[in-house]
Amino acid sequence: MQALLGHSRIETTARYIAVAPATIGKTASPLDQLWKPAKRKPAKGKRAKS
């Protein structure tokens, strides 16, 4: 975990891990966005279809 986070000191990693379980469980991974289709905005000057 220390190497993954890029920490040189284990104390820093321990601080993050102590807080991490609840926070990580609620946080969406940016990688999850790769599998979702992009939302497209309507072109300027055109209305979105209802």
PDB file with one MODEL, atoms N, CA, C and O in Angstrom:
MODEL        1
ATOM      1  N   MET A   1       0.824  -1.187   0.000  1.00  0.00           N
ATOM      2  CA  MET A   1       0.000   0.000   0.000  1.00  0.00           C
ATOM      3  C   MET A   1       0.871   1.254   0.000  1.00  0.00           C
ATOM      4  O   MET A   1       0.560   2.238  -0.672  1.00  0.00           O
ATOM      5  N   GLN A   2       1.945   1.209   0.748  1.00  0.00           N
ATOM      6  CA  GLN A   2       2.850   2.357   0.822  1.00  0.00           C
ATOM      7  C   GLN A   2       3.392   2.707  -0.558  1.00  0.00           C
ATOM      8  O   GLN A   2       3.430   3.878  -0.934  1.00  0.00           O
ATOM      9  N   ALA A   3       3.807   1.702  -1.306  1.00  0.00           N
ATOM     10  CA  ALA A   3       4.351   1.943  -2.649  1.00  0.00           C
ATOM     11  C   ALA A   3       3.272   2.448  -3.596  1.00  0.00           C
ATOM     12  O   ALA A   3       3.523   3.316  -4.432  1.00  0.00           O
ATOM     13  N   LEU A   4       2.070   1.898  -3.461  1.00  0.00           N
ATOM     14  CA  LEU A   4       0.966   2.337  -4.309  1.00  0.00           C
ATOM     15  C   LEU A   4       0.659   3.818  -4.121  1.00  0.00           C
ATOM     16  O   LEU A   4       0.397   4.539  -5.084  1.00  0.00           O
ATOM     17  N   LEU A   5       0.696   4.257  -2.872  1.00  0.00           N
ATOM     18  CA  LEU A   5       0.406   5.661  -2.566  1.00  0.00           C
ATOM     19  C   LEU A   5       1.609   6.567  -2.812  1.00  0.00           C
ATOM     20  O   LEU A   5       1.479   7.791  -2.844  1.00  0.00           O
ATOM     21  N   GLY A   6       2.785   5.952  -2.987  1.00  0.00           N
ATOM     22  CA  GLY A   6       3.977   6.738  -3.274  1.00  0.00           C
ATOM     23  C   GLY A   6       4.584   7.392  -2.052  1.00  0.00           C
ATOM     24  O   GLY A   6       5.277   8.402  -2.173  1.00  0.00           O
ATOM     25  N   HIS A   7       4.337   6.833  -0.872  1.00  0.00           N
ATOM     26  CA  HIS A   7       4.878   7.410   0.356  1.00  0.00           C
ATOM     27  C   HIS A   7       6.252   6.838   0.661  1.00  0.00           C
ATOM     28  O   HIS A   7       6.492   5.643   0.485  1.00  0.00           O
ATOM     29  N   SER A   8       7.144   7.692   1.115  1.00  0.00           N
ATOM     30  CA  SER A   8       8.466   7.213   1.514  1.00  0.00           C
ATOM     31  C   SER A   8       8.470   6.788   2.981  1.00  0.00           C
ATOM     32  O   SER A   8       9.314   5.993   3.392  1.00  0.00           O
ATOM     33  N   ARG A   9       7.531   7.312   3.773  1.00  0.00           N
ATOM     34  CA  ARG A   9       7.472   6.987   5.200  1.00  0.00           C
ATOM     35  C   ARG A   9       6.217   6.184   5.515  1.00  0.00           C
ATOM     36  O   ARG A   9       5.124   6.546   5.083  1.00  0.00           O
ATOM     37  N   ILE A  10       6.366   5.104   6.261  1.00  0.00           N
ATOM     38  CA  ILE A  10       5.232   4.260   6.627  1.00  0.00           C
ATOM     39  C   ILE A  10       4.243   5.020   7.515  1.00  0.00           C
ATOM     40  O   ILE A  10       3.049   4.718   7.512  1.00  0.00           O
ATOM     41  N   GLU A  11       4.728   5.993   8.266  1.00  0.00           N
ATOM     42  CA  GLU A  11       3.847   6.781   9.138  1.00  0.00           C
ATOM     43  C   GLU A  11       2.792   7.528   8.317  1.00  0.00           C
ATOM     44  O   GLU A  11       1.637   7.634   8.730  1.00  0.00           O
ATOM     45  N   THR A  12       3.191   8.035   7.172  1.00  0.00           N
ATOM     46  CA  THR A  12       2.254   8.742   6.296  1.00  0.00           C
ATOM     47  C   THR A  12       1.197   7.779   5.769  1.00  0.00           C
ATOM     48  O   THR A  12       0.010   8.103   5.751  1.00  0.00           O
ATOM     49  N   THR A  13       1.628   6.603   5.344  1.00  0.00           N
ATOM     50  CA  THR A  13       0.697   5.600   4.846  1.00  0.00           C
ATOM     51  C   THR A  13      -0.276   5.182   5.940  1.00  0.00           C
ATOM     52  O   THR A  13      -1.473   5.043   5.687  1.00  0.00           O
ATOM     53  N   ALA A  14       0.230   4.981   7.153  1.00  0.00           N
ATOM     54  CA  ALA A  14      -0.624   4.579   8.273  1.00  0.00           C
ATOM     55  C   ALA A  14      -1.695   5.614   8.544  1.00  0.00           C
ATOM     56  O   ALA A  14      -2.824   5.257   8.882  1.00  0.00           O
ATOM     57  N   ARG A  15      -1.375   6.862   8.405  1.00  0.00           N
ATOM     58  CA  ARG A  15      -2.343   7.943   8.630  1.00  0.00           C
ATOM     59  C   ARG A  15      -3.488   7.844   7.610  1.00  0.00           C
ATOM     60  O   ARG A  15      -4.656   7.977   7.973  1.00  0.00           O
ATOM     61  N   TYR A  16      -3.155   7.614   6.354  1.00  0.00           N
ATOM     62  CA  TYR A  16      -4.174   7.487   5.322  1.00  0.00           C
ATOM     63  C   TYR A  16      -5.013   6.224   5.504  1.00  0.00           C
ATOM     64  O   TYR A  16      -6.228   6.253   5.308  1.00  0.00           O
ATOM     65  N   ILE A  17      -4.380   5.132   5.873  1.00  0.00           N
ATOM     66  CA  ILE A  17      -5.094   3.869   6.025  1.00  0.00           C
ATOM     67  C   ILE A  17      -6.067   3.932   7.189  1.00  0.00           C
ATOM     68  O   ILE A  17      -7.122   3.299   7.139  1.00  0.00           O
ATOM     69  N   ALA A  18      -5.741   4.678   8.234  1.00  0.00           N
ATOM     70  CA  ALA A  18      -6.630   4.810   9.388  1.00  0.00           C
ATOM     71  C   ALA A  18      -7.940   5.489   9.003  1.00  0.00           C
ATOM     72  O   ALA A  18      -8.986   5.179   9.574  1.00  0.00           O
ATOM     73  N   VAL A  19      -7.899   6.394   8.059  1.00  0.00           N
ATOM     74  CA  VAL A  19      -9.080   7.141   7.624  1.00  0.00           C
ATOM     75  C   VAL A  19      -9.738   6.477   6.422  1.00  0.00           C
ATOM     76  O   VAL A  19     -10.932   6.659   6.185  1.00  0.00           O
ATOM     77  N   ALA A  20      -8.983   5.729   5.682  1.00  0.00           N
ATOM     78  CA  ALA A  20      -9.374   5.259   4.366  1.00  0.00           C
ATOM     79  C   ALA A  20     -10.600   4.360   4.262  1.00  0.00           C
ATOM     80  O   ALA A  20     -11.381   4.587   3.337  1.00  0.00           O
ATOM     81  N   PRO A  21     -10.853   3.368   5.105  1.00  0.00           N
ATOM     82  CA  PRO A  21     -11.931   2.412   4.825  1.00  0.00           C
ATOM     83  C   PRO A  21     -13.293   3.044   4.520  1.00  0.00           C
ATOM     84  O   PRO A  21     -13.920   2.692   3.520  1.00  0.00           O
ATOM     85  N   ALA A  22     -13.750   3.949   5.345  1.00  0.00           N
ATOM     86  CA  ALA A  22     -15.050   4.577   5.099  1.00  0.00           C
ATOM     87  C   ALA A  22     -15.005   5.490   3.882  1.00  0.00           C
ATOM     88  O   ALA A  22     -15.934   5.511   3.074  1.00  0.00           O
ATOM     89  N   THR A  23     -13.933   6.232   3.760  1.00  0.00           N
ATOM     90  CA  THR A  23     -13.804   7.177   2.647  1.00  0.00           C
ATOM     91  C   THR A  23     -13.673   6.451   1.320  1.00  0.00           C
ATOM     92  O   THR A  23     -14.330   6.817   0.346  1.00  0.00           O
ATOM     93  N   ILE A  24     -12.850   5.445   1.273  1.00  0.00           N
ATOM     94  CA  ILE A  24     -12.647   4.699   0.031  1.00  0.00           C
ATOM     95  C   ILE A  24     -13.936   4.024  -0.405  1.00  0.00           C
ATOM     96  O   ILE A  24     -14.235   3.972  -1.598  1.00  0.00           O
ATOM     97  N   GLY A  25     -14.693   3.513   0.534  1.00  0.00           N
ATOM     98  CA  GLY A  25     -15.952   2.850   0.205  1.00  0.00           C
ATOM     99  C   GLY A  25     -16.966   3.778  -0.444  1.00  0.00           C
ATOM    100  O   GLY A  25     -17.821   3.324  -1.204  1.00  0.00           O
ATOM    101  N   LYS A  26     -16.882   5.071  -0.154  1.00  0.00           N
ATOM    102  CA  LYS A  26     -17.833   6.051  -0.687  1.00  0.00           C
ATOM    103  C   LYS A  26     -17.327   6.753  -1.945  1.00  0.00           C
ATOM    104  O   LYS A  26     -18.077   7.476  -2.600  1.00  0.00           O
ATOM    105  N   THR A  27     -16.060   6.539  -2.278  1.00  0.00           N
ATOM    106  CA  THR A  27     -15.447   7.266  -3.385  1.00  0.00           C
ATOM    107  C   THR A  27     -15.498   6.459  -4.671  1.00  0.00           C
ATOM    108  O   THR A  27     -15.098   5.295  -4.704  1.00  0.00           O
ATOM    109  N   ALA A  28     -15.994   7.089  -5.730  1.00  0.00           N
ATOM    110  CA  ALA A  28     -16.022   6.435  -7.039  1.00  0.00           C
ATOM    111  C   ALA A  28     -14.631   6.505  -7.661  1.00  0.00           C
ATOM    112  O   ALA A  28     -13.961   7.535  -7.577  1.00  0.00           O
ATOM    113  N   SER A  29     -14.211   5.443  -8.265  1.00  0.00           N
ATOM    114  CA  SER A  29     -12.920   5.418  -8.930  1.00  0.00           C
ATOM    115  C   SER A  29     -13.037   6.097 -10.291  1.00  0.00           C
ATOM    116  O   SER A  29     -14.030   5.897 -10.991  1.00  0.00           O
ATOM    117  N   PRO A  30     -12.052   6.887 -10.678  1.00  0.00           N
ATOM    118  CA  PRO A  30     -12.070   7.477 -12.019  1.00  0.00           C
ATOM    119  C   PRO A  30     -12.086   6.397 -13.102  1.00  0.00           C
ATOM    120  O   PRO A  30     -12.571   6.628 -14.209  1.00  0.00           O
ATOM    121  N   LEU A  31     -11.556   5.227 -12.777  1.00  0.00           N
ATOM    122  CA  LEU A  31     -11.551   4.140 -13.762  1.00  0.00           C
ATOM    123  C   LEU A  31     -12.963   3.642 -14.058  1.00  0.00           C
ATOM    124  O   LEU A  31     -13.219   3.125 -15.145  1.00  0.00           O
ATOM    125  N   ASP A  32     -13.879   3.792 -13.106  1.00  0.00           N
ATOM    126  CA  ASP A  32     -15.260   3.385 -13.339  1.00  0.00           C
ATOM    127  C   ASP A  32     -15.901   4.195 -14.475  1.00  0.00           C
ATOM    128  O   ASP A  32     -16.818   3.715 -15.141  1.00  0.00           O
ATOM    129  N   GLN A  33     -15.425   5.395 -14.687  1.00  0.00           N
ATOM    130  CA  GLN A  33     -15.965   6.261 -15.732  1.00  0.00           C
ATOM    131  C   GLN A  33     -15.627   5.757 -17.137  1.00  0.00           C
ATOM    132  O   GLN A  33     -16.295   6.125 -18.104  1.00  0.00           O
ATOM    133  N   LEU A  34     -14.605   4.926 -17.253  1.00  0.00           N
ATOM    134  CA  LEU A  34     -14.218   4.409 -18.570  1.00  0.00           C
ATOM    135  C   LEU A  34     -15.311   3.557 -19.201  1.00  0.00           C
ATOM    136  O   LEU A  34     -15.401   3.470 -20.426  1.00  0.00           O
ATOM    137  N   TRP A  35     -16.129   2.937 -18.386  1.00  0.00           N
ATOM    138  CA  TRP A  35     -17.137   2.011 -18.896  1.00  0.00           C
ATOM    139  C   TRP A  35     -18.489   2.670 -19.118  1.00  0.00           C
ATOM    140  O   TRP A  35     -19.404   2.037 -19.646  1.00  0.00           O
ATOM    141  N   LYS A  36     -18.629   3.931 -18.724  1.00  0.00           N
ATOM    142  CA  LYS A  36     -19.897   4.644 -18.905  1.00  0.00           C
ATOM    143  C   LYS A  36     -19.825   5.492 -20.170  1.00  0.00           C
ATOM    144  O   LYS A  36     -18.792   6.104 -20.445  1.00  0.00           O
ATOM    145  N   PRO A  37     -20.909   5.536 -20.945  1.00  0.00           N
ATOM    146  CA  PRO A  37     -20.897   6.404 -22.129  1.00  0.00           C
ATOM    147  C   PRO A  37     -20.853   7.872 -21.705  1.00  0.00           C
ATOM    148  O   PRO A  37     -21.450   8.257 -20.699  1.00  0.00           O
ATOM    149  N   ALA A  38     -20.152   8.670 -22.470  1.00  0.00           N
ATOM    150  CA  ALA A  38     -20.038  10.095 -22.172  1.00  0.00           C
ATOM    151  C   ALA A  38     -21.378  10.787 -22.386  1.00  0.00           C
ATOM    152  O   ALA A  38     -22.113  10.470 -23.321  1.00  0.00           O
ATOM    153  N   LYS A  39     -21.682  11.735 -21.506  1.00  0.00           N
ATOM    154  CA  LYS A  39     -22.895  12.539 -21.687  1.00  0.00           C
ATOM    155  C   LYS A  39     -22.561  13.639 -22.677  1.00  0.00           C
ATOM    156  O   LYS A  39     -21.555  14.337 -22.548  1.00  0.00           O
ATOM    157  N   ARG A  40     -23.415  13.773 -23.653  1.00  0.00           N
ATOM    158  CA  ARG A  40     -23.165  14.790 -24.680  1.00  0.00           C
ATOM    159  C   ARG A  40     -24.029  16.014 -24.424  1.00  0.00           C
ATOM    160  O   ARG A  40     -25.206  15.910 -24.078  1.00  0.00           O
ATOM    161  N   LYS A  41     -23.420  17.163 -24.603  1.00  0.00           N
ATOM    162  CA  LYS A  41     -24.137  18.424 -24.467  1.00  0.00           C
ATOM    163  C   LYS A  41     -24.706  18.789 -25.829  1.00  0.00           C
ATOM    164  O   LYS A  41     -24.086  18.509 -26.855  1.00  0.00           O
ATOM    165  N   PRO A  42     -25.893  19.416 -25.850  1.00  0.00           N
ATOM    166  CA  PRO A  42     -26.437  19.851 -27.143  1.00  0.00           C
ATOM    167  C   PRO A  42     -25.530  20.919 -27.765  1.00  0.00           C
ATOM    168  O   PRO A  42     -24.900  21.705 -27.058  1.00  0.00           O
ATOM    169  N   ALA A  43     -25.480  20.931 -29.074  1.00  0.00           N
ATOM    170  CA  ALA A  43     -24.674  21.924 -29.782  1.00  0.00           C
ATOM    171  C   ALA A  43     -25.209  23.311 -29.500  1.00  0.00           C
ATOM    172  O   ALA A  43     -26.402  23.484 -29.250  1.00  0.00           O
ATOM    173  N   LYS A  44     -24.333  24.297 -29.538  1.00  0.00           N
ATOM    174  CA  LYS A  44     -24.746  25.684 -29.284  1.00  0.00           C
ATOM    175  C   LYS A  44     -25.788  26.106 -30.310  1.00  0.00           C
ATOM    176  O   LYS A  44     -25.668  25.801 -31.497  1.00  0.00           O
ATOM    177  N   GLY A  45     -26.811  26.812 -29.838  1.00  0.00           N
ATOM    178  CA  GLY A  45     -27.847  27.302 -30.726  1.00  0.00           C
ATOM    179  C   GLY A  45     -28.938  26.280 -31.009  1.00  0.00           C
ATOM    180  O   GLY A  45     -29.944  26.621 -31.632  1.00  0.00           O
ATOM    181  N   LYS A  46     -28.770  25.054 -30.575  1.00  0.00           N
ATOM    182  CA  LYS A  46     -29.788  24.025 -30.804  1.00  0.00           C
ATOM    183  C   LYS A  46     -30.374  23.608 -29.460  1.00  0.00           C
ATOM    184  O   LYS A  46     -29.681  23.580 -28.443  1.00  0.00           O
ATOM    185  N   ARG A  47     -31.636  23.292 -29.478  1.00  0.00           N
ATOM    186  CA  ARG A  47     -32.309  22.845 -28.274  1.00  0.00           C
ATOM    187  C   ARG A  47     -32.236  21.339 -28.179  1.00  0.00           C
ATOM    188  O   ARG A  47     -32.218  20.635 -29.189  1.00  0.00           O
ATOM    189  N   ALA A  48     -32.195  20.861 -26.965  1.00  0.00           N
ATOM    190  CA  ALA A  48     -32.239  19.402 -26.749  1.00  0.00           C
ATOM    191  C   ALA A  48     -33.647  18.901 -27.039  1.00  0.00           C
ATOM    192  O   ALA A  48     -34.622  19.585 -26.725  1.00  0.00           O
ATOM    193  N   LYS A  49     -33.767  17.720 -27.633  1.00  0.00           N
ATOM    194  CA  LYS A  49     -35.073  17.156 -27.930  1.00  0.00           C
ATOM    195  C   LYS A  49     -35.746  16.713 -26.647  1.00  0.00           C
ATOM    196  O   LYS A  49     -35.100  16.183 -25.743  1.00  0.00           O
ATOM    197  N   SER A  50     -37.055  16.935 -26.573  1.00  0.00           N
ATOM    198  CA  SER A  50     -37.799  16.543 -25.388  1.00  0.00           C
ATOM    199  C   SER A  50     -38.455  15.203 -25.580  1.00  0.00           C
ATOM    200  O   SER A  50     -39.130  14.711 -24.675  1.00  0.00           O
TER     201      SER A  50
ENDMDL
END
